[in-house]
Amino acid sequence: MFFLCSNYAMTRIDRTRIADALLNAPGWARVGLSDPKPWLREDAALELASAILRHAETPKDSEPRQTHLI
């Protein structure tokens, strides 16, 4: 009945995970956000968004004491 809101695989994305995803994104995408060419800024923004999504979809390691709950 509540399949979407009770999905056990859903995780919350916090600031540190987003920052980690951005720091691990390709360098050209991070630099490309400040490029004067609009098409390069758009490509860079899409690449950074993809990096964040890839990072968010990667399961976060659970604490050793919490593994029995999974």
PDB file of N, CA, C and O in Angstrom, chain B, residues numbered from 101:
ATOM      1  N   MET B 101       0.806  -1.187   0.000  1.00  0.00           N
ATOM      2  CA  MET B 101       0.000   0.000   0.000  1.00  0.00           C
ATOM      3  C   MET B 101       0.852   1.256   0.000  1.00  0.00           C
ATOM      4  O   MET B 101       0.556   2.191  -0.743  1.00  0.00           O
ATOM      5  N   PHE B 102       1.904   1.305   0.811  1.00  0.00           N
ATOM      6  CA  PHE B 102       2.781   2.463   0.880  1.00  0.00           C
ATOM      7  C   PHE B 102       4.143   2.123   0.288  1.00  0.00           C
ATOM      8  O   PHE B 102       5.178   2.392   0.899  1.00  0.00           O
ATOM      9  N   PHE B 103       4.139   1.542  -0.880  1.00  0.00           N
ATOM     10  CA  PHE B 103       5.379   1.056  -1.472  1.00  0.00           C
ATOM     11  C   PHE B 103       6.395   2.176  -1.680  1.00  0.00           C
ATOM     12  O   PHE B 103       7.569   2.008  -1.350  1.00  0.00           O
ATOM     13  N   LEU B 104       5.968   3.309  -2.218  1.00  0.00           N
ATOM     14  CA  LEU B 104       6.917   4.370  -2.543  1.00  0.00           C
ATOM     15  C   LEU B 104       7.517   5.017  -1.307  1.00  0.00           C
ATOM     16  O   LEU B 104       8.712   5.309  -1.285  1.00  0.00           O
ATOM     17  N   CYS B 105       6.730   5.240  -0.302  1.00  0.00           N
ATOM     18  CA  CYS B 105       7.264   5.938   0.869  1.00  0.00           C
ATOM     19  C   CYS B 105       7.928   5.001   1.865  1.00  0.00           C
ATOM     20  O   CYS B 105       8.581   5.465   2.799  1.00  0.00           O
ATOM     21  N   SER B 106       7.782   3.717   1.691  1.00  0.00           N
ATOM     22  CA  SER B 106       8.400   2.792   2.635  1.00  0.00           C
ATOM     23  C   SER B 106       9.463   1.929   1.962  1.00  0.00           C
ATOM     24  O   SER B 106       9.735   0.814   2.406  1.00  0.00           O
ATOM     25  N   ASN B 107      10.052   2.436   0.909  1.00  0.00           N
ATOM     26  CA  ASN B 107      11.089   1.699   0.203  1.00  0.00           C
ATOM     27  C   ASN B 107      12.326   1.603   1.096  1.00  0.00           C
ATOM     28  O   ASN B 107      12.885   2.624   1.495  1.00  0.00           O
ATOM     29  N   TYR B 108      12.749   0.386   1.408  1.00  0.00           N
ATOM     30  CA  TYR B 108      13.872   0.203   2.320  1.00  0.00           C
ATOM     31  C   TYR B 108      15.193   0.668   1.720  1.00  0.00           C
ATOM     32  O   TYR B 108      16.147   0.904   2.462  1.00  0.00           O
ATOM     33  N   ALA B 109      15.277   0.806   0.404  1.00  0.00           N
ATOM     34  CA  ALA B 109      16.525   1.214  -0.230  1.00  0.00           C
ATOM     35  C   ALA B 109      16.693   2.727  -0.313  1.00  0.00           C
ATOM     36  O   ALA B 109      17.753   3.210  -0.712  1.00  0.00           O
ATOM     37  N   MET B 110      15.678   3.467   0.053  1.00  0.00           N
ATOM     38  CA  MET B 110      15.776   4.920  -0.028  1.00  0.00           C
ATOM     39  C   MET B 110      16.735   5.419   1.045  1.00  0.00           C
ATOM     40  O   MET B 110      16.704   4.966   2.189  1.00  0.00           O
ATOM     41  N   THR B 111      17.579   6.350   0.657  1.00  0.00           N
ATOM     42  CA  THR B 111      18.513   6.945   1.601  1.00  0.00           C
ATOM     43  C   THR B 111      18.380   8.455   1.546  1.00  0.00           C
ATOM     44  O   THR B 111      17.903   9.019   0.562  1.00  0.00           O
ATOM     45  N   ARG B 112      18.797   9.079   2.588  1.00  0.00           N
ATOM     46  CA  ARG B 112      18.773  10.536   2.640  1.00  0.00           C
ATOM     47  C   ARG B 112      20.152  11.033   2.214  1.00  0.00           C
ATOM     48  O   ARG B 112      21.177  10.519   2.662  1.00  0.00           O
ATOM     49  N   ILE B 113      20.159  12.026   1.355  1.00  0.00           N
ATOM     50  CA  ILE B 113      21.416  12.605   0.895  1.00  0.00           C
ATOM     51  C   ILE B 113      21.724  13.794   1.798  1.00  0.00           C
ATOM     52  O   ILE B 113      20.920  14.718   1.909  1.00  0.00           O
ATOM     53  N   ASP B 114      22.869  13.770   2.432  1.00  0.00           N
ATOM     54  CA  ASP B 114      23.238  14.897   3.273  1.00  0.00           C
ATOM     55  C   ASP B 114      24.337  15.722   2.608  1.00  0.00           C
ATOM     56  O   ASP B 114      24.849  15.359   1.549  1.00  0.00           O
ATOM     57  N   ARG B 115      24.682  16.816   3.236  1.00  0.00           N
ATOM     58  CA  ARG B 115      25.655  17.752   2.663  1.00  0.00           C
ATOM     59  C   ARG B 115      27.002  17.104   2.418  1.00  0.00           C
ATOM     60  O   ARG B 115      27.645  17.379   1.405  1.00  0.00           O
ATOM     61  N   THR B 116      27.433  16.263   3.310  1.00  0.00           N
ATOM     62  CA  THR B 116      28.757  15.663   3.140  1.00  0.00           C
ATOM     63  C   THR B 116      28.791  14.709   1.950  1.00  0.00           C
ATOM     64  O   THR B 116      29.806  14.619   1.259  1.00  0.00           O
ATOM     65  N   ARG B 117      27.695  13.999   1.705  1.00  0.00           N
ATOM     66  CA  ARG B 117      27.661  13.097   0.542  1.00  0.00           C
ATOM     67  C   ARG B 117      27.646  13.887  -0.761  1.00  0.00           C
ATOM     68  O   ARG B 117      28.287  13.489  -1.733  1.00  0.00           O
ATOM     69  N   ILE B 118      26.917  15.008  -0.790  1.00  0.00           N
ATOM     70  CA  ILE B 118      26.911  15.852  -1.986  1.00  0.00           C
ATOM     71  C   ILE B 118      28.299  16.449  -2.207  1.00  0.00           C
ATOM     72  O   ILE B 118      28.798  16.461  -3.332  1.00  0.00           O
ATOM     73  N   ALA B 119      28.918  16.940  -1.148  1.00  0.00           N
ATOM     74  CA  ALA B 119      30.261  17.511  -1.267  1.00  0.00           C
ATOM     75  C   ALA B 119      31.249  16.458  -1.758  1.00  0.00           C
ATOM     76  O   ALA B 119      32.104  16.753  -2.593  1.00  0.00           O
ATOM     77  N   ASP B 120      31.142  15.245  -1.252  1.00  0.00           N
ATOM     78  CA  ASP B 120      32.018  14.161  -1.684  1.00  0.00           C
ATOM     79  C   ASP B 120      31.811  13.853  -3.161  1.00  0.00           C
ATOM     80  O   ASP B 120      32.773  13.627  -3.896  1.00  0.00           O
ATOM     81  N   ALA B 121      30.553  13.846  -3.594  1.00  0.00           N
ATOM     82  CA  ALA B 121      30.262  13.587  -5.011  1.00  0.00           C
ATOM     83  C   ALA B 121      30.839  14.687  -5.889  1.00  0.00           C
ATOM     84  O   ALA B 121      31.394  14.406  -6.951  1.00  0.00           O
ATOM     85  N   LEU B 122      30.711  15.930  -5.457  1.00  0.00           N
ATOM     86  CA  LEU B 122      31.250  17.041  -6.243  1.00  0.00           C
ATOM     87  C   LEU B 122      32.774  16.996  -6.311  1.00  0.00           C
ATOM     88  O   LEU B 122      33.362  17.248  -7.362  1.00  0.00           O
ATOM     89  N   LEU B 123      33.401  16.678  -5.201  1.00  0.00           N
ATOM     90  CA  LEU B 123      34.864  16.616  -5.190  1.00  0.00           C
ATOM     91  C   LEU B 123      35.401  15.455  -6.014  1.00  0.00           C
ATOM     92  O   LEU B 123      36.532  15.512  -6.498  1.00  0.00           O
ATOM     93  N   ASN B 124      34.607  14.405  -6.179  1.00  0.00           N
ATOM     94  CA  ASN B 124      35.036  13.262  -6.981  1.00  0.00           C
ATOM     95  C   ASN B 124      34.560  13.331  -8.422  1.00  0.00           C
ATOM     96  O   ASN B 124      34.836  12.427  -9.210  1.00  0.00           O
ATOM     97  N   ALA B 125      33.847  14.394  -8.773  1.00  0.00           N
ATOM     98  CA  ALA B 125      33.393  14.585 -10.155  1.00  0.00           C
ATOM     99  C   ALA B 125      34.597  14.943 -11.038  1.00  0.00           C
ATOM    100  O   ALA B 125      35.628  15.389 -10.534  1.00  0.00           O
ATOM    101  N   PRO B 126      34.462  14.750 -12.340  1.00  0.00           N
ATOM    102  CA  PRO B 126      35.565  15.107 -13.238  1.00  0.00           C
ATOM    103  C   PRO B 126      35.955  16.583 -13.095  1.00  0.00           C
ATOM    104  O   PRO B 126      35.103  17.458 -12.938  1.00  0.00           O
ATOM    105  N   GLY B 127      37.244  16.824 -13.153  1.00  0.00           N
ATOM    106  CA  GLY B 127      37.752  18.189 -12.990  1.00  0.00           C
ATOM    107  C   GLY B 127      37.219  19.158 -14.031  1.00  0.00           C
ATOM    108  O   GLY B 127      36.949  20.319 -13.725  1.00  0.00           O
ATOM    109  N   TRP B 128      37.065  18.676 -15.276  1.00  0.00           N
ATOM    110  CA  TRP B 128      36.599  19.586 -16.318  1.00  0.00           C
ATOM    111  C   TRP B 128      35.192  20.094 -16.006  1.00  0.00           C
ATOM    112  O   TRP B 128      34.846  21.223 -16.354  1.00  0.00           O
ATOM    113  N   ALA B 129      34.383  19.263 -15.351  1.00  0.00           N
ATOM    114  CA  ALA B 129      33.018  19.675 -15.036  1.00  0.00           C
ATOM    115  C   ALA B 129      33.013  20.730 -13.934  1.00  0.00           C
ATOM    116  O   ALA B 129      32.216  21.668 -13.974  1.00  0.00           O
ATOM    117  N   ARG B 130      33.890  20.579 -12.963  1.00  0.00           N
ATOM    118  CA  ARG B 130      33.957  21.576 -11.889  1.00  0.00           C
ATOM    119  C   ARG B 130      34.447  22.901 -12.420  1.00  0.00           C
ATOM    120  O   ARG B 130      33.927  23.952 -12.045  1.00  0.00           O
ATOM    121  N   VAL B 131      35.441  22.868 -13.290  1.00  0.00           N
ATOM    122  CA  VAL B 131      35.974  24.106 -13.872  1.00  0.00           C
ATOM    123  C   VAL B 131      35.006  24.658 -14.917  1.00  0.00           C
ATOM    124  O   VAL B 131      34.895  25.873 -15.086  1.00  0.00           O
ATOM    125  N   GLY B 132      34.311  23.771 -15.611  1.00  0.00           N
ATOM    126  CA  GLY B 132      33.413  24.190 -16.683  1.00  0.00           C
ATOM    127  C   GLY B 132      32.238  25.032 -16.231  1.00  0.00           C
ATOM    128  O   GLY B 132      31.643  25.733 -17.048  1.00  0.00           O
ATOM    129  N   LEU B 133      31.885  24.986 -14.961  1.00  0.00           N
ATOM    130  CA  LEU B 133      30.782  25.819 -14.476  1.00  0.00           C
ATOM    131  C   LEU B 133      31.073  27.306 -14.602  1.00  0.00           C
ATOM    132  O   LEU B 133      30.150  28.112 -14.715  1.00  0.00           O
ATOM    133  N   SER B 134      32.334  27.671 -14.583  1.00  0.00           N
ATOM    134  CA  SER B 134      32.692  29.093 -14.665  1.00  0.00           C
ATOM    135  C   SER B 134      33.160  29.505 -16.063  1.00  0.00           C
ATOM    136  O   SER B 134      33.669  30.612 -16.240  1.00  0.00           O
ATOM    137  N   ASP B 135      32.996  28.642 -17.037  1.00  0.00           N
ATOM    138  CA  ASP B 135      33.417  28.962 -18.401  1.00  0.00           C
ATOM    139  C   ASP B 135      32.483  29.997 -19.016  1.00  0.00           C
ATOM    140  O   ASP B 135      31.286  29.986 -18.729  1.00  0.00           O
ATOM    141  N   PRO B 136      33.003  30.893 -19.860  1.00  0.00           N
ATOM    142  CA  PRO B 136      32.137  31.901 -20.486  1.00  0.00           C
ATOM    143  C   PRO B 136      31.190  31.336 -21.557  1.00  0.00           C
ATOM    144  O   PRO B 136      30.195  31.971 -21.905  1.00  0.00           O
ATOM    145  N   LYS B 137      31.498  30.158 -22.067  1.00  0.00           N
ATOM    146  CA  LYS B 137      30.631  29.570 -23.096  1.00  0.00           C
ATOM    147  C   LYS B 137      29.421  28.905 -22.441  1.00  0.00           C
ATOM    148  O   LYS B 137      29.583  28.019 -21.602  1.00  0.00           O
ATOM    149  N   PRO B 138      28.193  29.331 -22.822  1.00  0.00           N
ATOM    150  CA  PRO B 138      27.007  28.760 -22.178  1.00  0.00           C
ATOM    151  C   PRO B 138      26.857  27.257 -22.398  1.00  0.00           C
ATOM    152  O   PRO B 138      26.400  26.553 -21.497  1.00  0.00           O
ATOM    153  N   TRP B 139      27.228  26.750 -23.569  1.00  0.00           N
ATOM    154  CA  TRP B 139      27.056  25.320 -23.830  1.00  0.00           C
ATOM    155  C   TRP B 139      27.981  24.492 -22.946  1.00  0.00           C
ATOM    156  O   TRP B 139      27.622  23.389 -22.532  1.00  0.00           O
ATOM    157  N   LEU B 140      29.179  25.020 -22.653  1.00  0.00           N
ATOM    158  CA  LEU B 140      30.094  24.284 -21.785  1.00  0.00           C
ATOM    159  C   LEU B 140      29.611  24.316 -20.338  1.00  0.00           C
ATOM    160  O   LEU B 140      29.750  23.327 -19.619  1.00  0.00           O
ATOM    161  N   ARG B 141      29.045  25.438 -19.906  1.00  0.00           N
ATOM    162  CA  ARG B 141      28.474  25.505 -18.549  1.00  0.00           C
ATOM    163  C   ARG B 141      27.333  24.510 -18.398  1.00  0.00           C
ATOM    164  O   ARG B 141      27.217  23.847 -17.367  1.00  0.00           O
ATOM    165  N   GLU B 142      26.491  24.404 -19.420  1.00  0.00           N
ATOM    166  CA  GLU B 142      25.372  23.451 -19.364  1.00  0.00           C
ATOM    167  C   GLU B 142      25.872  22.011 -19.327  1.00  0.00           C
ATOM    168  O   GLU B 142      25.372  21.199 -18.549  1.00  0.00           O
ATOM    169  N   ASP B 143      26.859  21.691 -20.168  1.00  0.00           N
ATOM    170  CA  ASP B 143      27.433  20.339 -20.151  1.00  0.00           C
ATOM    171  C   ASP B 143      28.067  20.029 -18.790  1.00  0.00           C
ATOM    172  O   ASP B 143      27.926  18.924 -18.267  1.00  0.00           O
ATOM    173  N   ALA B 144      28.759  21.011 -18.232  1.00  0.00           N
ATOM    174  CA  ALA B 144      29.394  20.810 -16.932  1.00  0.00           C
ATOM    175  C   ALA B 144      28.345  20.601 -15.840  1.00  0.00           C
ATOM    176  O   ALA B 144      28.513  19.740 -14.976  1.00  0.00           O
ATOM    177  N   ALA B 145      27.274  21.377 -15.873  1.00  0.00           N
ATOM    178  CA  ALA B 145      26.219  21.229 -14.870  1.00  0.00           C
ATOM    179  C   ALA B 145      25.561  19.857 -14.970  1.00  0.00           C
ATOM    180  O   ALA B 145      25.267  19.236 -13.949  1.00  0.00           O
ATOM    181  N   LEU B 146      25.328  19.379 -16.190  1.00  0.00           N
ATOM    182  CA  LEU B 146      24.748  18.053 -16.367  1.00  0.00           C
ATOM    183  C   LEU B 146      25.687  16.961 -15.863  1.00  0.00           C
ATOM    184  O   LEU B 146      25.242  15.981 -15.267  1.00  0.00           O
ATOM    185  N   GLU B 147      26.971  17.129 -16.100  1.00  0.00           N
ATOM    186  CA  GLU B 147      27.939  16.134 -15.626  1.00  0.00           C
ATOM    187  C   GLU B 147      28.002  16.119 -14.102  1.00  0.00           C
ATOM    188  O   GLU B 147      28.084  15.051 -13.496  1.00  0.00           O
ATOM    189  N   LEU B 148      27.965  17.291 -13.481  1.00  0.00           N
ATOM    190  CA  LEU B 148      27.973  17.341 -12.022  1.00  0.00           C
ATOM    191  C   LEU B 148      26.694  16.735 -11.445  1.00  0.00           C
ATOM    192  O   LEU B 148      26.739  16.033 -10.435  1.00  0.00           O
ATOM    193  N   ALA B 149      25.566  17.004 -12.080  1.00  0.00           N
ATOM    194  CA  ALA B 149      24.306  16.407 -11.621  1.00  0.00           C
ATOM    195  C   ALA B 149      24.376  14.887 -11.738  1.00  0.00           C
ATOM    196  O   ALA B 149      23.910  14.172 -10.851  1.00  0.00           O
ATOM    197  N   SER B 150      24.956  14.394 -12.826  1.00  0.00           N
ATOM    198  CA  SER B 150      25.111  12.945 -12.988  1.00  0.00           C
ATOM    199  C   SER B 150      26.023  12.358 -11.920  1.00  0.00           C
ATOM    200  O   SER B 150      25.766  11.268 -11.409  1.00  0.00           O
ATOM    201  N   ALA B 151      27.086  13.080 -11.582  1.00  0.00           N
ATOM    202  CA  ALA B 151      28.004  12.603 -10.553  1.00  0.00           C
ATOM    203  C   ALA B 151      27.304  12.515  -9.200  1.00  0.00           C
ATOM    204  O   ALA B 151      27.530  11.572  -8.441  1.00  0.00           O
ATOM    205  N   ILE B 152      26.462  13.487  -8.899  1.00  0.00           N
ATOM    206  CA  ILE B 152      25.726  13.465  -7.634  1.00  0.00           C
ATOM    207  C   ILE B 152      24.742  12.305  -7.618  1.00  0.00           C
ATOM    208  O   ILE B 152      24.624  11.604  -6.614  1.00  0.00           O
ATOM    209  N   LEU B 153      24.039  12.099  -8.722  1.00  0.00           N
ATOM    210  CA  LEU B 153      23.082  10.993  -8.781  1.00  0.00           C
ATOM    211  C   LEU B 153      23.773   9.641  -8.671  1.00  0.00           C
ATOM    212  O   LEU B 153      23.287   8.754  -7.970  1.00  0.00           O
ATOM    213  N   ARG B 154      24.898   9.474  -9.354  1.00  0.00           N
ATOM    214  CA  ARG B 154      25.649   8.215  -9.254  1.00  0.00           C
ATOM    215  C   ARG B 154      26.082   7.968  -7.814  1.00  0.00           C
ATOM    216  O   ARG B 154      25.996   6.848  -7.311  1.00  0.00           O
ATOM    217  N   HIS B 155      26.545   9.017  -7.166  1.00  0.00           N
ATOM    218  CA  HIS B 155      26.991   8.891  -5.786  1.00  0.00           C
ATOM    219  C   HIS B 155      25.819   8.591  -4.860  1.00  0.00           C
ATOM    220  O   HIS B 155      25.953   7.819  -3.910  1.00  0.00           O
ATOM    221  N   ALA B 156      24.674   9.202  -5.136  1.00  0.00           N
ATOM    222  CA  ALA B 156      23.493   8.990  -4.290  1.00  0.00           C
ATOM    223  C   ALA B 156      22.946   7.582  -4.454  1.00  0.00           C
ATOM    224  O   ALA B 156      22.400   7.020  -3.505  1.00  0.00           O
ATOM    225  N   GLU B 157      23.082   7.006  -5.635  1.00  0.00           N
ATOM    226  CA  GLU B 157      22.559   5.662  -5.884  1.00  0.00           C
ATOM    227  C   GLU B 157      23.468   4.576  -5.329  1.00  0.00           C
ATOM    228  O   GLU B 157      23.047   3.427  -5.195  1.00  0.00           O
ATOM    229  N   THR B 158      24.710   4.924  -5.004  1.00  0.00           N
ATOM    230  CA  THR B 158      25.628   3.968  -4.412  1.00  0.00           C
ATOM    231  C   THR B 158      25.238   3.781  -2.955  1.00  0.00           C
ATOM    232  O   THR B 158      25.147   4.761  -2.215  1.00  0.00           O
ATOM    233  N   PRO B 159      25.008   2.560  -2.529  1.00  0.00           N
ATOM    234  CA  PRO B 159      24.586   2.364  -1.140  1.00  0.00           C
ATOM    235  C   PRO B 159      25.656   2.827  -0.159  1.00  0.00           C
ATOM    236  O   PRO B 159      26.846   2.567  -0.335  1.00  0.00           O
ATOM    237  N   LYS B 160      25.209   3.502   0.851  1.00  0.00           N
ATOM    238  CA  LYS B 160      26.106   3.977   1.897  1.00  0.00           C
ATOM    239  C   LYS B 160      26.409   2.810   2.833  1.00  0.00           C
ATOM    240  O   LYS B 160      25.525   2.025   3.172  1.00  0.00           O
ATOM    241  N   ASP B 161      27.659   2.711   3.239  1.00  0.00           N
ATOM    242  CA  ASP B 161      28.040   1.652   4.175  1.00  0.00           C
ATOM    243  C   ASP B 161      27.318   1.875   5.498  1.00  0.00           C
ATOM    244  O   ASP B 161      27.318   2.975   6.049  1.00  0.00           O
ATOM    245  N   SER B 162      26.715   0.827   5.984  1.00  0.00           N
ATOM    246  CA  SER B 162      26.029   0.945   7.269  1.00  0.00           C
ATOM    247  C   SER B 162      27.016   0.694   8.400  1.00  0.00           C
ATOM    248  O   SER B 162      28.065   0.076   8.215  1.00  0.00           O
ATOM    249  N   GLU B 163      26.652   1.185   9.561  1.00  0.00           N
ATOM    250  CA  GLU B 163      27.485   0.967  10.727  1.00  0.00           C
ATOM    251  C   GLU B 163      27.448  -0.518  11.087  1.00  0.00           C
ATOM    252  O   GLU B 163      26.424  -1.174  10.891  1.00  0.00           O
ATOM    253  N   PRO B 164      28.534  -1.046  11.601  1.00  0.00           N
ATOM    254  CA  PRO B 164      28.575  -2.478  11.920  1.00  0.00           C
ATOM    255  C   PRO B 164      27.464  -2.906  12.884  1.00  0.00           C
ATOM    256  O   PRO B 164      26.972  -4.031  12.795  1.00  0.00           O
ATOM    257  N   ARG B 165      27.075  -2.042  13.783  1.00  0.00           N
ATOM    258  CA  ARG B 165      26.049  -2.416  14.752  1.00  0.00           C
ATOM    259  C   ARG B 165      24.656  -2.432  14.115  1.00  0.00           C
ATOM    260  O   ARG B 165      23.732  -3.006  14.691  1.00  0.00           O
ATOM    261  N   GLN B 166      24.484  -1.811  12.930  1.00  0.00           N
ATOM    262  CA  GLN B 166      23.183  -1.715  12.309  1.00  0.00           C
ATOM    263  C   GLN B 166      22.950  -2.749  11.209  1.00  0.00           C
ATOM    264  O   GLN B 166      21.856  -2.794  10.646  1.00  0.00           O
ATOM    265  N   THR B 167      23.926  -3.566  10.890  1.00  0.00           N
ATOM    266  CA  THR B 167      23.785  -4.501   9.772  1.00  0.00           C
ATOM    267  C   THR B 167      22.687  -5.536  10.009  1.00  0.00           C
ATOM    268  O   THR B 167      22.116  -6.044   9.043  1.00  0.00           O
ATOM    269  N   HIS B 168      22.384  -5.853  11.224  1.00  0.00           N
ATOM    270  CA  HIS B 168      21.352  -6.847  11.476  1.00  0.00           C
ATOM    271  C   HIS B 168      19.954  -6.320  11.159  1.00  0.00           C
ATOM    272  O   HIS B 168      19.010  -7.105  11.075  1.00  0.00           O
ATOM    273  N   LEU B 169      19.807  -5.026  10.984  1.00  0.00           N
ATOM    274  CA  LEU B 169      18.508  -4.443  10.668  1.00  0.00           C
ATOM    275  C   LEU B 169      18.194  -4.489   9.177  1.00  0.00           C
ATOM    276  O   LEU B 169      17.039  -4.322   8.786  1.00  0.00           O
ATOM    277  N   ILE B 170      19.185  -4.708   8.357  1.00  0.00           N
ATOM    278  CA  ILE B 170      18.979  -4.668   6.896  1.00  0.00           C
ATOM    279  C   ILE B 170      18.330  -5.929   6.407  1.00  0.00           C
ATOM    280  O   ILE B 170      18.082  -6.072   5.210  1.00  0.00           O
TER     281      ILE B 170
END
